[in-house]
């Protein structure tokens, strides 16, 4: 949970961001019908793919999505690099 100090954001699952490691992509989902979330100005009515630089509005708060990894990222490569550094 993140607290942005915005009382128009539901305390219970207003929105969720998930990373699918099989596809190497991020997705945005809404928390329910009464919790409107907008992606680049359009309402999120189902799960939507997120791209680097997308704007997400939750309540009165607007957030810019910054992906810290791309489609070529895998958790396995991170674990392998850590093992070789030991």
Secondary structure, 3 states (H helix, E strand, C coil): CCCCCCCCCCCCCCEEEEEECCCCEEEEEECCCCCCEEECCEECCCCEEECCCCEEEECCEEEECCCCCCCCCCHHHHHHHHHHCC
